[in-house]
Amino acid sequence: MEKIGLKREAYFRKNVYFHLDLEGNPIYWDTYVYAALNPNDK
């Protein structure tokens, strides 16, 4: 996403899970938040 001009604003580790492994433990997903900043703001 940085290659197309967006800036990474946040990184949430082990943010959400949607599935469980075979032992019933949650499989967590990391989440990145990106922003399209106004180039006129300084």
C-alpha positions, 0 to 999 in steps of 0.5 A, spaced: 500 500 500 505 504 501 507 503 493 501 507 491 502 513 496 498 511 502 501 511 509 501 506 514 498 509 520 497 503 525 499 496 526 494 491 530 497 485 532 493 479 534 487 483 532 481 479 530 480 471 529 475 468 525 477 461 525 479 456 530 485 451 529 484 443 530 485 444 538 480 449 538 485 455 539 483 462 535 487 463 529 489 471 530 490 476 524 494 482 524 491 488 522 494 494 518 490 501 517 492 505 512 490 513 510 490 517 504 493 523 507 492 530 503 498 532 500 497 540 501 497 539 509 504 540 512 
